[in-house]
Amino acid sequence: MPIDKFITLESPCVPLPIENVDTDQIIPARFLKATTRDGFGDNLFCDWRYDKNGDPKADFVLNDPTYSGQILVAGKNFGSGSSREHAAWAIGGYGFKAVVSSFFADIFKNNALNNGILPVQISDAFLEQIFEAVEADPKTIIKIDLENQTISLPAKNISESFDINPYKKKCMINGYDDIDYLFSIKNEIEAWEAKNSN
Ligand SMILES: CC(C)[C@@](O)(CC(=O)O)C(=O)O
């Protein structure tokens, strides 16, 4: 599956100051019947986003033209609940390249990384600073530097470091899925086989 390289990202964000967002709120179970990864972005946060007639709810942040960008900033404990990878497909399908929160459910975090979406886990304090900055200026630029593992608000000259599994970091920077990675070390694998074949 082609994955975009993620090296740095500078973008405004869409703020979702809601805690404990679970995977059923991200993509409701009724959409899981699909047999391909396509089209889930149209139903991201569906039950918050559309009314019973399927019309966009003006007060939901994804329908507010004030906000835009490739970064979703969400309240703590994002992605809890079921293990559905469809949650990552919905977020990526909508166009988000990164999700920022102060805590991610483990399975969602891995599903995001496996689909080229960077989960950036920061402190509660920095998350609050981001929400406050975006409330004051909806076009606040957030810069994410994966190589140096930093997230910053350049206009406010504040930043924080974030952790990422070294293997997942290498894959994200190179746009590798697990198979791509194995091909990238093909020579080392073949040398090991030659050395260890009896
Ligand atoms: C298998 C899938 C449909 C699942 O049951 C998996 C899960 O619950 O973790 C879900 O509701 O996302």
PDBQT file of the ligand as one rigid body, heavy atoms in Angstrom, charges set to zero:
ROOT
HETATM    1  C1  LIG A 201     -13.866  -6.750  13.996  1.00  0.00    +0.000 C 
HETATM    2  C2  LIG A 201     -14.322  -5.318  14.192  1.00  0.00    +0.000 C 
HETATM    3  C3  LIG A 201     -15.583  -5.062  13.434  1.00  0.00    +0.000 C 
HETATM    4  C4  LIG A 201     -14.477  -4.985  15.656  1.00  0.00    +0.000 C 
HETATM    5  O1  LIG A 201     -15.424  -5.849  16.275  1.00  0.00    +0.000 OA
HETATM    6  C5  LIG A 201     -13.146  -5.174  16.323  1.00  0.00    +0.000 C 
HETATM    7  C6  LIG A 201     -13.189  -4.711  17.770  1.00  0.00    +0.000 C 
HETATM    8  O2  LIG A 201     -14.288  -4.550  18.330  1.00  0.00    +0.000 OA
HETATM    9  O3  LIG A 201     -12.106  -4.499  18.341  1.00  0.00    +0.000 OA
HETATM   10  C7  LIG A 201     -14.944  -3.549  15.759  1.00  0.00    +0.000 C 
HETATM   11  O4  LIG A 201     -16.085  -3.335  16.209  1.00  0.00    +0.000 OA
HETATM   12  O5  LIG A 201     -14.182  -2.682  15.368  1.00  0.00    +0.000 OA
ENDROOT
TORSDOF 0
